[in-house]
Structure formats: C-alpha cells, structure tokens
Amino acid sequence: MKEEDLIIKNTLKRTQENDAHLSPYACKTANYIKMKDIVKPHDEFDIRWPFEEDIDRILYSKAYRRYVDKTQALSFFQSAHISKRAIHVQWVSRIARQIGRGLNLNLDLIEAAALGHDLGHAPYGHVGERALNDKLQEQHFGYFTHHANSVRNILFLERNGQGYNVSLQVLDAILCHNGEMLSKKYEPDYQKTRQQFWKEYHDCWHHQESSLKIRPMTLEGCVVRVSDVISYIGKDIEDAISVGIIKMDDLPQDVVRVLGDNNKSMINKLIGDLMIHSYNKPYLCFSDDVFLALSSLLQFLGERVHHHPVLVQENKKLERMVKELYDVYLEELLENKEDSAIIRYVAKMIPEYQNTNPALIVSDYLSMMTDNYVLNDYMKRFLPVLHGEKL
C-alpha cells in the first residue's frame, strides 16, 4: 500500500473512532454534506478532516481578514480596547468550543461556524445592516441580513465569485446564528434537508424577518447561536462602562445576584448553567432563573446602551453615510462609469456575476467594506479637498 493511501486509511479510521465517541445528538463527521457537487482531482491529497477544511476556507477568506477593521457595537469610539468584530468571532468560537466539549459535540463544525458567522456583516455593524436593508427595500429587491449575507460571501463572492465549497452544516449554522433572538430552549431542526436550507436562505433575502424563525439543523449550530449572545452581552456592558455610557451601579440588581457584575462571571454562569441543563439532551436549555436574568440583562443592554441618546445620534450619521455611498455606487454601476471602483469590482468577478441584480451588487460591494474604507471613501467623495494658493 502506498504511503499516501495508508495515511488516508488511517485518517478515515480516526474520524470513525472520533464519531463513535461523540454524543448521540452530535453531528458526525461521516454525515458531512458538501454544498456544491464538486469532485476533487484524484491527485489532490488532503489530510484534513472535512470540517477542518471548512475552518481553513473561512480563516483564509478575504472576508475573514476584513474582520480586523469592523467594529462590534460602539462604532465611533476611538479606543484600542473597544470590542472589534475580529475578536468577537474568536470569543464566540472559544465559548462555543467550551460548551461543545462539555456536551461532547463536533468541535470542528462548531469552530468553522463560529469563525464564519459574521463574514457578511456590514461596516459599522448593525447600523450598516439597517442602512443596506433600507436601500434594498427601496430598490424593491428584498431585505438585508448579515446572516444570509455571510452565507453569500463564503459561497458566492469569495475568490472573485467562485466561492468556497463549505459544508451544508456549517452554512446552516451561519444562516441560523441570530444572536439577537434569545430563547430558553434551543432545539435543532434535525430533519432539515439541503432543499429546505436553500428555501430558508432565499426567504431571508425576500421575506421580512425570516431569519427570526429558522432553526439550525444541528445541535452544534444551536451552540454557536447561543454562544453569540453569551460572548457579546457581558463585553458590551464592560465596553459601555469603559466609555462612560453607563456605570456599574446601573446594572439591575436581580441580574447581578444571578449572573454577577462582570464579563467573566457572566460567561462562567451562563456556560455552566447551559451545560448542566443540556447534558445528554437533544437540545440546549437554560434554567428558569438564569434565563430570566439573561433576558433582563439583554433588555437593559438594548435600552441603556444600544439606544443611548449619544449612540442613536451618532449612529444616524453613520447610517446616512452608508446610504449616500450606496446611492453613488448604484448610479456609477447603472451608468457604467469605467473609472469607478465598483465597475472594476464587477469586472474581476466570474462572468455569471454580471447578471446579478444591480441593487444586490451594490449591497455586496458595500457590505464587504471595512469601517475605515467607508469613512475614507465618503470623505473623498463628499468633503472638499483643501488646496493652497495655486493648483
């Protein structure tokens, strides 16, 4: 037997042994489903397990690199210690893998979904998301959600439109990761098919609030979904305290008694409670008191932080900036201005992309941008350039 064939045989044996030791409710590596029916060349050798391949595709994507200059919640505060999108996805991955290890789930699937869950987030976070959603409705295309756009990025936009052949299970977890929807119980849709996934993906673009109704097809997807909440809720509180939006004493005392008053305590309590009440079960579940405390904290975060008058005022400026750029890009695209950056972007994509709805092309182009790129392009286009006495 060739050395390469022996390695492949041993790799297959290890995956089978690993599957045998997973929870009966875990997604087995043997059940990995490729999203695109593409067969690798016979001479292409790969030692990685299938979900490990997905992790690497996401890690090496351009969208992943752009995380580094996309903010989380407090977009306009100039501080190196305010949470960025890049560190947020790492926190989600760490928390999700800790839960997954405690429940004996597929850690590779969890890591891939966690690292990829925000690939399609717009610049300036949910502010940019709202702006693009408004523009797509204005253009009678549909709706923008970063969940569906994350799937679109990895599957259809990376590598100049060729995309990556990521698994159905990872893409489904990304599509269903909605961290703004809190539940006491997270139960997978174990019977979901590829056809159902495609319908849910399409509905997210064309039916309002569809992303609020869908459930992951795996327990690992549920873990990523709840880990998104756990990762940001305590850290958003700490960020808000650090910039003076709220004080520690403002936290609801019923929440503090159950979850503590800092990010470490909140994470430990939430993870521990979830694992205790979910062990050897086909779903995830919080206890009543922890769920009530978490719900109360999420409500407090929305009212006192995310809707703080200063944030509302400044976020309106960011939203207007994204919308004005959208209008400019759409005009340049429709007029086919050869010197325009969006025309050059389209020209680099595969031929099939040329037939994409112009409203969606502009959404693709703008959603890829980092915060600083948007700001610099806006300044270049809308603010005057100061010159000396002579031109």
C-alpha angles and dihedrals in degrees: 000000000000117000090241092052090049092053091049091050092049092046090053090049092051092050090051091049091048092050090051091059096048125100114275086243095053124105106252120224088231088064093057110138121204111222094213123044095233120142119211117236112266091242094054109102122194124176095190124107112247098257089045087061089055091052091054094045089056095043092052096043120112090234090060091052090053091060088082093072100037118096127221115218109325099056102169102044112107102220131125089216099057111107116267127200090248095060092039093062090048090052090049089050093049094048093043093050090049091053091043092052091050091051093040096241133151104288096189092057090047094050094048093050094044095050092046101041096099101035091118098046114134122237112279091026118247091000091064090041091057091047094052091044090055092048094049090051090047089054090049091240102117136252138326122225123164089223094065091036090056089057090046092052097053096037104037112013108042118094092025093304100320092101127192125284096239120170126267091239094055094044091048092052089050093048092049099040096107102161093185092067109080120197134179089217128034111196121176125232092237093180095058115133133200089257091054090049091054091050092050091047091051092046091054088062098041109026121061118247094001089136089064093062106046125096129206117257093225136050086234089061089053089052091054091047095054092039089060089061094043092049098053107032099071094035093051087053092051092046091050091051092048093056094043100250091125138003129232090248090060093070113108108260093220087059094046091052091056105030105020128236103276139059095252093052093046093050093047093048095045095046093044094048092047094050094046093053096039103045113129091356129120090234142039121251141177124211116254097253095046093047092051091049092048091048090050092049092049090052091048090050092052096047102038102031115019092039096038109140093242092052092045091051096047095040090057088061092050091047092050090049092054092047094050091051090049090056092049094049092047091051092050091047095050092045091046094228103192095208092053120112092224091057090052089049092054092046091059093055125091115275093256090062091065089075094058117121107268091230090058093044090058090047089051092048096046097041090056092058124103121231094256093047090055092047094048094047091048092051091048093051104037108026124072121252112233115226135188125246092288132041 
